[in-house]
């Protein structure tokens, strides 16, 4: 690398796990601001020199904010989803974009399986039952639901060509399975793809696991369906409004709620730190990006 | 069947799920008593006619109680473990004994996997974090531990000949794995097989999953090891004293507690009801038992 391109890292205050790795390799500006005006304000005159942004906190990068970063060439997203990025504007400007690629895949898959077993076998409710000494007071805990033999549909299996049955739409996926696992990207076409009709099709023993994005589900309808028994249960790592989650669910034993932490292990953090550095190094050495996002 | 043998079903008041199936096929006496004197008292003069006992509540059947059942020929245990039965006395008397065989295997295995992921990824703690609105108040939840790549040792793999590495003792099993899953029977040799030394060998990142019996672990030492960080976590479906569980663990996030419900699904209950009937029918038709316990 003949020069040292300036890298802006936008991250929450506690997400310092890749600071050292990046600053050993590039001049780094760090900001915790999550909205445009204070962020730009904090950069002073440096905004015009920034050549790469590492976006760790789902910072909304729209055409306006991008217009204040005239030297930007590379946008490294540490998430898999890029719904917060104006990809069309990046394409127009010739800004390359990368995402988390496979960095989180194992942990998210583990979490999805863990949530599924936790919902069916009511593990957090069972745990509450023991800790609150209800086991001693009231005896036997309620029955769980058998996992083995369940038909599981996956919305967002990725591009791997495998021999699982394929359903062309989410309604038939729901009708033909007892569990649907959401691990796909959120975009305008996918918003509320799991709506009332899909949940009715999944049915009263059906279970939804969401490790994708909250917006994939019509959450208001899902709450009604869970409260009314239209579906049987849900394991949710993501919500329409975060942090938070719908409080109508906080008293239910057939839901398991998780604070968007499907990726939160040291292994995943190390993966994403290494991947971020590798993408930056590759780009500024004119090598192919490791995890490019297709702009089309 | 030329005659109708009298069957005593000993069960908790709520465990009525096989009543109808059994009473359609045999004359059945039901008792909820769990100790010898009131139990015998409740049977009046029928004790001497009882030819089979279905033991659903871990009723302790020692030589003394057996001596009051002179016509007993078959003892059907609805558990896998038979630590509550005086097998030597059964052998001496020529009483055949059956257990739950494979009826619960799938559900217990599912539960063990669910407990493991729940401990590593702290699913019940995460669920508490969302429900108590700590996510909103305090932000990011703590990191979990990665599942993929963990070495898992199983104490009580059964007699299936497979190619997993075999360790001749529990200490080397613990030393060479990061997780040990207990799914073996409890007997005098196995009591407290997981002692302080084994836990030290498993180490500070080690996790114990127990879906066998509480008595397999020296629970007092385990509590100390969990509180002091000698081991990393535990997922426990069974305890030395049930119902209950050690209250020193009730505030810890690195343990998941479950009220002995690894088998509690409708699927398992149906399996054990069918198996119980099949063993009774087989025995009284002079056919081989479906799930005999070897008396030696």
Boltz contact constraints between the chains, C-beta under 6 A:
constraints:
  - contact:
      token1: [A, 14]
      token2: [B, 140]
      max_distance: 6.0
  - contact:
      token1: [A, 106]
      token2: [B, 148]
      max_distance: 6.0
  - contact:
      token1: [A, 110]
      token2: [B, 147]
      max_distance: 6.0
  - contact:
      token1: [A, 111]
      token2: [B, 121]
      max_distance: 6.0
  - contact:
      token1: [A, 114]
      token2: [B, 117]
      max_distance: 6.0
  - contact:
      token1: [A, 114]
      token2: [B, 121]
      max_distance: 6.0
  - contact:
      token1: [A, 114]
      token2: [B, 123]
      max_distance: 6.0
  - contact:
      token1: [A, 117]
      token2: [B, 114]
      max_distance: 6.0
  - contact:
      token1: [A, 118]
      token2: [B, 118]
      max_distance: 6.0
  - contact:
      token1: [A, 118]
      token2: [B, 123]
      max_distance: 6.0
  - contact:
      token1: [A, 121]
      token2: [B, 111]
      max_distance: 6.0
  - contact:
      token1: [A, 121]
      token2: [B, 114]
      max_distance: 6.0
  - contact:
      token1: [A, 123]
      token2: [B, 114]
      max_distance: 6.0
  - contact:
      token1: [A, 123]
      token2: [B, 118]
      max_distance: 6.0
  - contact:
      token1: [A, 124]
      token2: [B, 124]
      max_distance: 6.0
  - contact:
      token1: [A, 124]
      token2: [B, 127]
      max_distance: 6.0
  - contact:
      token1: [A, 126]
      token2: [B, 258]
      max_distance: 6.0
  - contact:
      token1: [A, 126]
      token2: [B, 259]
      max_distance: 6.0
  - contact:
      token1: [A, 126]
      token2: [B, 261]
      max_distance: 6.0
  - contact:
      token1: [A, 127]
      token2: [B, 124]
      max_distance: 6.0
  - contact:
      token1: [A, 127]
      token2: [B, 256]
      max_distance: 6.0
  - contact:
      token1: [A, 127]
      token2: [B, 257]
      max_distance: 6.0
  - contact:
      token1: [A, 129]
      token2: [B, 259]
      max_distance: 6.0
  - contact:
      token1: [A, 130]
      token2: [B, 245]
      max_distance: 6.0
  - contact:
      token1: [A, 130]
      token2: [B, 257]
      max_distance: 6.0
  - contact:
      token1: [A, 130]
      token2: [B, 259]
      max_distance: 6.0
  - contact:
      token1: [A, 131]
      token2: [B, 250]
      max_distance: 6.0
  - contact:
      token1: [A, 135]
      token2: [B, 243]
      max_distance: 6.0
  - contact:
      token1: [A, 135]
      token2: [B, 259]
      max_distance: 6.0
  - contact:
      token1: [A, 136]
      token2: [B, 243]
      max_distance: 6.0
  - contact:
      token1: [A, 136]
      token2: [B, 244]
      max_distance: 6.0
  - contact:
      token1: [A, 140]
      token2: [B, 14]
      max_distance: 6.0
  - contact:
      token1: [A, 141]
      token2: [B, 259]
      max_distance: 6.0
  - contact:
      token1: [A, 141]
      token2: [B, 261]
      max_distance: 6.0
  - contact:
      token1: [A, 143]
      token2: [B, 264]
      max_distance: 6.0
  - contact:
      token1: [A, 143]
      token2: [B, 265]
      max_distance: 6.0
  - contact:
      token1: [A, 144]
      token2: [B, 264]
      max_distance: 6.0
  - contact:
      token1: [A, 144]
      token2: [B, 265]
      max_distance: 6.0
  - contact:
      token1: [A, 146]
      token2: [B, 265]
      max_distance: 6.0
  - contact:
      token1: [A, 146]
      token2: [B, 267]
      max_distance: 6.0
  - contact:
      token1: [A, 147]
      token2: [B, 110]
      max_distance: 6.0
  - contact:
      token1: [A, 148]
      token2: [B, 106]
      max_distance: 6.0
  - contact:
      token1: [A, 243]
      token2: [B, 135]
      max_distance: 6.0
  - contact:
      token1: [A, 243]
      token2: [B, 136]
      max_distance: 6.0
  - contact:
      token1: [A, 244]
      token2: [B, 136]
      max_distance: 6.0
  - contact:
      token1: [A, 245]
      token2: [B, 130]
      max_distance: 6.0
  - contact:
      token1: [A, 250]
      token2: [B, 131]
      max_distance: 6.0
  - contact:
      token1: [A, 256]
      token2: [B, 127]
      max_distance: 6.0
  - contact:
      token1: [A, 257]
      token2: [B, 127]
      max_distance: 6.0
  - contact:
      token1: [A, 257]
      token2: [B, 130]
      max_distance: 6.0
  - contact:
      token1: [A, 258]
      token2: [B, 126]
      max_distance: 6.0
  - contact:
      token1: [A, 259]
      token2: [B, 126]
      max_distance: 6.0
  - contact:
      token1: [A, 259]
      token2: [B, 129]
      max_distance: 6.0
  - contact:
      token1: [A, 259]
      token2: [B, 130]
      max_distance: 6.0
  - contact:
      token1: [A, 259]
      token2: [B, 135]
      max_distance: 6.0
  - contact:
      token1: [A, 259]
      token2: [B, 141]
      max_distance: 6.0
  - contact:
      token1: [A, 261]
      token2: [B, 126]
      max_distance: 6.0
  - contact:
      token1: [A, 261]
      token2: [B, 141]
      max_distance: 6.0
  - contact:
      token1: [A, 264]
      token2: [B, 143]
      max_distance: 6.0
  - contact:
      token1: [A, 264]
      token2: [B, 144]
      max_distance: 6.0
  - contact:
      token1: [A, 265]
      token2: [B, 143]
      max_distance: 6.0
  - contact:
      token1: [A, 265]
      token2: [B, 144]
      max_distance: 6.0
  - contact:
      token1: [A, 265]
      token2: [B, 146]
      max_distance: 6.0
  - contact:
      token1: [A, 267]
      token2: [B, 146]
      max_distance: 6.0
